């Protein structure tokens, strides 16, 4: 994959249950990198990150997402999370607040979001530190199975809020 990145847009939030980056995909790039450099969670409830795409009608929550992810923990066996026909992609932004310190970072690559004749795919990886046990990471893939133009992304949690989240979108050349 090419390594030249061009900054497109960013968004940040404090004490939010979701964060959107809108109007960030165009015909200028086929591949985009979405980077989260800070992600802190509120409370002690276990949270799972949810990622949805945005089209001209808003956040897409129809059951057209498939995903698979592999949680890699330094102290236990690996765990797979996968499902089809879901209303979001789960696992790419896997978060566990009960023993969670801070995200080390999340990088997602979004493929062909502007192409209205193609599905939109993603690959992602994240790393973070679990205070009780040690390092954890996640590798994930996903697809939105409707051929339509995607204009942005929405990151949220299944319950509770994020104390701090920062997202940056880059075009990949």
C-alpha positions in Angstrom: 0.0 0.0 0.0 1.1 3.5 -0.7 2.5 5.5 2.2 1.8 9.1 1.3 -1.0 10.5 3.4 -2.9 13.8 2.8 -4.8 15.2 5.7 -8.6 15.6 4.9 -10.5 16.4 8.1 -10.6 15.8 11.8 -13.2 15.7 14.6 -13.0 15.4 18.4 -15.4 15.0 21.2 -15.6 14.9 25.0 -18.2 12.9 26.9 -19.9 11.7 23.7 -21.6 8.5 22.9 -20.7 8.8 19.2 -18.6 11.0 16.9 -19.1 11.6 13.2 -16.6 12.8 10.5 -18.8 14.0 7.7 -18.1 14.9 4.1 -14.6 13.5 4.2 -14.7 11.0 1.3 -14.6 12.1 -2.3 -13.5 11.0 -5.8 -9.9 12.2 -5.0 -8.9 8.9 -3.3 -9.8 5.3 -3.5 -8.4 4.6 0.0 -8.6 6.6 3.2 -6.9 6.2 6.6 -8.8 7.0 9.7 -6.7 7.4 12.8 -7.7 7.7 16.4 -4.8 8.9 18.6 -6.7 9.4 21.8 -9.6 7.4 23.2 -10.6 7.4 26.8 -13.7 5.9 28.2 -16.0 7.0 31.1 -17.2 4.7 33.8 -16.6 1.0 34.6 -19.0 -0.6 32.2 -17.6 -2.8 29.4 -17.9 -0.9 26.2 -17.6 -2.1 22.6 -16.8 0.3 19.9 -19.2 0.6 16.9 -18.4 1.9 13.5 -21.0 3.0 10.9 -20.7 4.7 7.6 -22.6 7.9 6.7 -24.3 8.6 3.3 -26.4 11.5 2.1 -29.2 10.4 4.4 -27.1 10.3 7.6 -25.6 7.5 9.7 -26.4 4.1 8.2 -27.7 1.7 10.8 -29.3 -0.9 8.5 -28.3 -4.6 8.9 -25.9 -4.6 6.0 -22.5 -4.8 7.8 -20.3 -7.9 8.1 -17.2 -8.0 10.2 -14.5 -10.2 11.7 -11.9 -9.3 14.2 -9.2 -11.0 16.2 -8.5 -9.8 19.7 -4.9 -10.5 20.7 -4.1 -10.3 24.4 -0.7 -10.8 25.9 -2.0 -12.9 28.9 -4.6 -15.2 27.4 -5.7 -16.9 24.2 -6.8 -15.0 21.2 -10.6 -14.3 20.7 -12.5 -14.0 17.5 -15.5 -11.7 17.1 -17.4 -12.1 13.8 -20.9 -11.7 12.5 -23.0 -10.9 9.4 -26.0 -8.7 8.7 -25.3 -6.4 11.6 -26.3 -2.7 12.1 -22.6 -1.7 12.7 -19.1 -3.0 12.6 -18.0 -4.3 16.0 -14.5 -5.2 17.0 -12.5 -2.7 14.9 -12.8 -0.3 17.8 -12.9 -3.0 20.5 -12.9 -1.4 23.9 -13.0 -2.9 27.4 -13.4 -0.2 30.1 -13.4 -2.3 33.2 -9.6 -2.6 33.1 -8.9 -0.1 30.4 -6.3 2.7 30.6 -6.1 4.4 27.2 -6.1 3.4 23.6 -2.6 3.3 22.1 -4.1 4.1 18.7 -6.4 2.8 16.0 -5.8 2.9 12.3 -8.5 1.9 9.8 -8.3 1.9 6.1 -11.5 2.5 4.2 -11.7 1.3 0.6 -13.8 2.7 -2.3 -16.2 4.8 -0.1 -17.0 7.2 -3.0 -17.7 4.5 -5.6 -21.5 4.1 -5.8 -21.1 0.8 -7.8 -19.0 -1.0 -5.2 -19.3 -2.2 -1.6 -17.2 -0.2 1.0 -14.6 -2.3 2.8 -12.3 -1.6 5.7 -9.3 -3.1 7.5 -8.2 -2.0 10.9 -5.8 -2.6 13.8 -5.7 -1.2 17.3 -3.6 -1.5 20.4 -4.2 -0.5 24.0 -3.2 -1.3 27.5 -5.4 -3.3 29.9 -4.5 -2.1 33.4 -5.1 -5.5 35.1 -3.4 -7.7 32.6 -1.2 -6.0 29.9 -1.2 -5.3 26.2 -4.1 -6.0 23.9 -4.6 -5.5 20.3 -7.3 -6.1 17.6 -7.0 -6.8 13.9 -10.3 -6.4 12.0 -12.0 -6.4 8.6 -15.4 -5.4 7.6 -17.7 -4.6 4.7 -20.9 -2.5 4.1 -22.8 -4.6 1.6 -24.7 -1.9 -0.3 -23.2 -0.3 -3.4 -23.7 3.4 -2.7 -21.7 6.5 -2.2 -20.3 6.9 1.4 -19.6 10.4 2.6 -18.3 9.9 6.2 -17.9 7.7 9.3 -19.5 7.5 12.7 -17.8 6.0 15.8 -19.8 5.2 18.8 -20.1 2.8 21.8 -22.7 0.2 22.7 -23.4 1.9 26.1 -22.0 4.9 28.0 -19.8 7.6 26.7 -16.3 8.3 25.6 -14.5 10.9 27.8 -12.2 11.8 24.9 -12.0 10.8 21.3 -10.0 12.3 18.4 -10.3 11.2 14.8 -8.3 12.2 11.7 -9.1 11.3 8.2 -6.3 11.1 5.5 -6.4 10.3 1.8 -3.9 7.6 0.9 -1.9 8.0 -2.3 
